[in-house]
Amino acid sequence: MIPLFKVAMSAEAPAAAAEVLGSGMVGQGPKVEAFERALAARVGNPRVVTVNSGTSGLTLALRLVTGHRPASGGEVLSTPLTMEATNWAILANGLRIKWVDVDPATLNMDLDDLARKITPSTRAIVVVHFAGYPVDLARLEAVLDRAEALHGFRPPVVEDCAHAWGATYDGTPIGAHGNVSVFSFQAIKHLTCGDGGAMALPTPELHQRARLLRWFGIERSADRLSNPPDVAEWGYKFHMNDINAAVGLANLDTAERALARQRENAAFYDAELAGVAGVELTERAADRTHSFWIYPMKVEDRAGFVKRMNEAGIMASNVHERNDKHSVVRGFAADLPGLDAVAPRVVCVPVGWWVSDEQRRHIADTIKRGW
Ligand SMILES: Cc1ncc(COP(=O)(O)O)c(C=O)c1O
């Protein structure tokens, strides 16, 4: 079976982890600092703070932008088409979710619906670069300008970049566009630490708060004997350790090669599948580069499509279920016609770095033969 996911572990990673394991220093130390410098250089934002998962990063990001204390009420505008981690981070902060519809062309948040739903109760907006296709950040800025003119404030934005390591918008990497951005380096992401994540912060103040709150609110560099640091704001235990950081450092170049290959595979599918009956591809805009963590498209008779793919030795799945149907968020139900139209049709086929020339040809031909 050609898998949808595979772990992108470099040949150097085991030795890098072993070196840390034998060093006597396995907590947050020099490898974390080195990994943060390397991430910052690639994102083009010096304010990078690693964490132990994307979920921790999202939880902390919402805490940073919605106030000094969680559980203080208000609503966060978010997309239901994502991994549950995006939205459960809102609940973990004691905030309500207000669903924004999904744009069937991009599978990202529908920015017109977002504009309609911003009110004085909006505490933050969470957008997801779904599959690694960047949200139209210039249009998002225009929506915020309009909100500011209408309501007298600019809601803060958290970008969930879990799928989007390596993606760019308007020539600039995702993570350097003026919002709090959160990456995931979980097991099957094209940059993996085993588990891990990173936040890219837009200001020195948010950078400093993120550094403190990922580890109890304590300044780790302070001299605790002669000058014990005060904790002015309580924090979490969300820091990354040197074992995961060493693995991430050893995988950085592997991730670059993975990105290049998944883009090649996606370009092949784009060319092969354009105009195929029963298949609709997602949008591609010239001002963005996609990371193609997954290759979503829209098909008629999805169950039949998946069955046909499986028979041909190809895994296929929608990967993420719409989040708004879970009973835990029943109270936030909303009319979402764009999502209703598209959710039953979204399906992904293998696109990653492991997919060979012969395999991608087999996948495209199988789709073209119909199901
Ligand atoms: C869109 C999205 N957000 C957040 C996360 C959470 O990341 P992590 O698994 O690193 O906590 C994921 C994980 O797959 C994801 O796909």
PDBQT file of the ligand as one rigid body, heavy atoms in Angstrom, charges set to zero:
ROOT
HETATM    1  C1  LIG A 401      -3.820  21.787  11.649  1.00  0.00    +0.000 C 
HETATM    2  C2  LIG A 401      -3.144  21.230  12.859  1.00  0.00    +0.000 A 
HETATM    3  N1  LIG A 401      -3.032  22.014  13.938  1.00  0.00    +0.000 NA
HETATM    4  C3  LIG A 401      -2.414  21.590  15.049  1.00  0.00    +0.000 A 
HETATM    5  C4  LIG A 401      -1.875  20.332  15.133  1.00  0.00    +0.000 A 
HETATM    6  C5  LIG A 401      -1.264  19.884  16.417  1.00  0.00    +0.000 C 
HETATM    7  O1  LIG A 401       0.095  19.683  16.337  1.00  0.00    +0.000 OA
HETATM    8  P1  LIG A 401       0.809  18.678  17.345  1.00  0.00    +0.000 P 
HETATM    9  O2  LIG A 401       0.458  17.284  16.946  1.00  0.00    +0.000 OA
HETATM   10  O3  LIG A 401       2.276  18.999  17.159  1.00  0.00    +0.000 OA
HETATM   11  O4  LIG A 401       0.341  19.014  18.715  1.00  0.00    +0.000 OA
HETATM   12  C6  LIG A 401      -1.956  19.472  14.029  1.00  0.00    +0.000 A 
HETATM   13  C7  LIG A 401      -1.370  18.128  14.094  1.00  0.00    +0.000 C 
HETATM   14  O5  LIG A 401      -1.446  17.330  13.185  1.00  0.00    +0.000 OA
HETATM   15  C8  LIG A 401      -2.611  19.935  12.861  1.00  0.00    +0.000 A 
HETATM   16  O6  LIG A 401      -2.731  19.159  11.780  1.00  0.00    +0.000 OA
ENDROOT
TORSDOF 0
